[in-house]
């Protein structure tokens, strides 16, 4: 069945942003707690030194919020 309402480019970009935030924040938390290798190493540049756990949690929450906004529309 075809959709009469195609997905807008902005929705695709926000969906990708949500995915990157959730995955990056989750991998950062796993690295901080368990010492696993960083899957998405660039996210360590997004959080200030000394606030890694808080920064990664904020990234996950923000990613979920952005993803929820995409689903709602």
Rosetta constraint file for C-alpha pairs under 8 A:
AtomPair CA 7 CA 11 HARMONIC 6.49 0.50
AtomPair CA 7 CA 12 HARMONIC 7.08 0.50
AtomPair CA 8 CA 12 HARMONIC 6.58 0.50
AtomPair CA 9 CA 13 HARMONIC 6.28 0.50
AtomPair CA 10 CA 14 HARMONIC 6.17 0.50
AtomPair CA 11 CA 15 HARMONIC 6.01 0.50
AtomPair CA 11 CA 70 HARMONIC 6.15 0.50
AtomPair CA 12 CA 16 HARMONIC 6.24 0.50
AtomPair CA 13 CA 17 HARMONIC 6.14 0.50
AtomPair CA 14 CA 18 HARMONIC 6.02 0.50
AtomPair CA 14 CA 66 HARMONIC 6.82 0.50
AtomPair CA 14 CA 67 HARMONIC 7.18 0.50
AtomPair CA 14 CA 70 HARMONIC 6.94 0.50
AtomPair CA 15 CA 19 HARMONIC 6.23 0.50
AtomPair CA 15 CA 66 HARMONIC 7.56 0.50
AtomPair CA 15 CA 67 HARMONIC 5.94 0.50
AtomPair CA 15 CA 70 HARMONIC 6.64 0.50
AtomPair CA 16 CA 20 HARMONIC 6.20 0.50
AtomPair CA 17 CA 21 HARMONIC 6.11 0.50
AtomPair CA 17 CA 63 HARMONIC 7.18 0.50
AtomPair CA 17 CA 66 HARMONIC 7.86 0.50
AtomPair CA 18 CA 22 HARMONIC 6.16 0.50
AtomPair CA 18 CA 62 HARMONIC 7.66 0.50
AtomPair CA 18 CA 63 HARMONIC 4.24 0.50
AtomPair CA 18 CA 64 HARMONIC 6.50 0.50
AtomPair CA 18 CA 65 HARMONIC 7.97 0.50
AtomPair CA 18 CA 66 HARMONIC 5.65 0.50
AtomPair CA 18 CA 67 HARMONIC 5.20 0.50
AtomPair CA 19 CA 23 HARMONIC 5.99 0.50
AtomPair CA 19 CA 63 HARMONIC 6.73 0.50
AtomPair CA 19 CA 67 HARMONIC 7.69 0.50
AtomPair CA 20 CA 24 HARMONIC 5.65 0.50
AtomPair CA 20 CA 63 HARMONIC 7.59 0.50
AtomPair CA 21 CA 25 HARMONIC 5.82 0.50
AtomPair CA 21 CA 59 HARMONIC 5.41 0.50
AtomPair CA 21 CA 60 HARMONIC 5.89 0.50
AtomPair CA 21 CA 62 HARMONIC 7.19 0.50
AtomPair CA 21 CA 63 HARMONIC 4.86 0.50
AtomPair CA 22 CA 26 HARMONIC 5.95 0.50
AtomPair CA 22 CA 59 HARMONIC 6.44 0.50
AtomPair CA 22 CA 60 HARMONIC 4.44 0.50
AtomPair CA 22 CA 61 HARMONIC 7.54 0.50
AtomPair CA 22 CA 62 HARMONIC 7.87 0.50
AtomPair CA 22 CA 63 HARMONIC 5.06 0.50
AtomPair CA 22 CA 64 HARMONIC 6.76 0.50
AtomPair CA 23 CA 27 HARMONIC 6.04 0.50
AtomPair CA 23 CA 40 HARMONIC 7.87 0.50
AtomPair CA 23 CA 60 HARMONIC 7.58 0.50
AtomPair CA 24 CA 28 HARMONIC 6.05 0.50
AtomPair CA 24 CA 39 HARMONIC 7.58 0.50
AtomPair CA 24 CA 40 HARMONIC 5.63 0.50
AtomPair CA 24 CA 43 HARMONIC 6.07 0.50
AtomPair CA 24 CA 56 HARMONIC 7.72 0.50
AtomPair CA 24 CA 59 HARMONIC 7.60 0.50
AtomPair CA 24 CA 60 HARMONIC 7.80 0.50
AtomPair CA 25 CA 29 HARMONIC 6.17 0.50
AtomPair CA 25 CA 43 HARMONIC 7.49 0.50
AtomPair CA 25 CA 55 HARMONIC 7.89 0.50
AtomPair CA 25 CA 56 HARMONIC 4.38 0.50
AtomPair CA 25 CA 57 HARMONIC 6.36 0.50
AtomPair CA 25 CA 58 HARMONIC 7.78 0.50
AtomPair CA 25 CA 59 HARMONIC 5.20 0.50
AtomPair CA 25 CA 60 HARMONIC 5.11 0.50
AtomPair CA 26 CA 30 HARMONIC 6.24 0.50
AtomPair CA 26 CA 56 HARMONIC 6.98 0.50
AtomPair CA 26 CA 57 HARMONIC 7.84 0.50
AtomPair CA 26 CA 60 HARMONIC 6.59 0.50
AtomPair CA 27 CA 31 HARMONIC 6.11 0.50
AtomPair CA 27 CA 38 HARMONIC 6.21 0.50
AtomPair CA 27 CA 39 HARMONIC 6.00 0.50
AtomPair CA 27 CA 40 HARMONIC 6.83 0.50
AtomPair CA 28 CA 32 HARMONIC 6.19 0.50
AtomPair CA 28 CA 38 HARMONIC 6.52 0.50
AtomPair CA 28 CA 40 HARMONIC 7.79 0.50
AtomPair CA 28 CA 43 HARMONIC 7.38 0.50
AtomPair CA 28 CA 44 HARMONIC 7.33 0.50
AtomPair CA 28 CA 52 HARMONIC 7.97 0.50
AtomPair CA 28 CA 53 HARMONIC 7.90 0.50
AtomPair CA 28 CA 56 HARMONIC 6.05 0.50
AtomPair CA 29 CA 33 HARMONIC 6.03 0.50
AtomPair CA 29 CA 53 HARMONIC 6.34 0.50
AtomPair CA 29 CA 56 HARMONIC 6.10 0.50
AtomPair CA 29 CA 57 HARMONIC 7.49 0.50
AtomPair CA 30 CA 34 HARMONIC 5.51 0.50
AtomPair CA 30 CA 35 HARMONIC 6.85 0.50
AtomPair CA 30 CA 36 HARMONIC 6.28 0.50
AtomPair CA 31 CA 35 HARMONIC 4.51 0.50
AtomPair CA 31 CA 36 HARMONIC 4.59 0.50
AtomPair CA 31 CA 37 HARMONIC 6.00 0.50
AtomPair CA 31 CA 38 HARMONIC 5.97 0.50
AtomPair CA 32 CA 36 HARMONIC 7.74 0.50
AtomPair CA 32 CA 52 HARMONIC 7.72 0.50
AtomPair CA 32 CA 53 HARMONIC 7.10 0.50
AtomPair CA 42 CA 46 HARMONIC 7.55 0.50
AtomPair CA 43 CA 47 HARMONIC 7.21 0.50
AtomPair CA 44 CA 52 HARMONIC 7.83 0.50
AtomPair CA 47 CA 51 HARMONIC 6.75 0.50
AtomPair CA 47 CA 52 HARMONIC 5.92 0.50
AtomPair CA 47 CA 55 HARMONIC 5.35 0.50
AtomPair CA 47 CA 56 HARMONIC 7.40 0.50
AtomPair CA 48 CA 52 HARMONIC 6.64 0.50
AtomPair CA 48 CA 55 HARMONIC 7.54 0.50
AtomPair CA 51 CA 55 HARMONIC 5.90 0.50
AtomPair CA 52 CA 56 HARMONIC 6.10 0.50
AtomPair CA 53 CA 57 HARMONIC 6.20 0.50
AtomPair CA 54 CA 58 HARMONIC 6.17 0.50
AtomPair CA 55 CA 59 HARMONIC 6.23 0.50
AtomPair CA 56 CA 60 HARMONIC 6.33 0.50
AtomPair CA 57 CA 61 HARMONIC 6.22 0.50
AtomPair CA 58 CA 62 HARMONIC 5.92 0.50
AtomPair CA 59 CA 63 HARMONIC 6.00 0.50
AtomPair CA 60 CA 64 HARMONIC 6.22 0.50
AtomPair CA 61 CA 65 HARMONIC 6.16 0.50
AtomPair CA 62 CA 66 HARMONIC 6.09 0.50
AtomPair CA 63 CA 67 HARMONIC 6.01 0.50
AtomPair CA 64 CA 68 HARMONIC 5.95 0.50
AtomPair CA 65 CA 69 HARMONIC 6.25 0.50
AtomPair CA 66 CA 70 HARMONIC 6.43 0.50
AtomPair CA 67 CA 71 HARMONIC 6.34 0.50
AtomPair CA 68 CA 72 HARMONIC 6.16 0.50
AtomPair CA 69 CA 73 HARMONIC 6.65 0.50
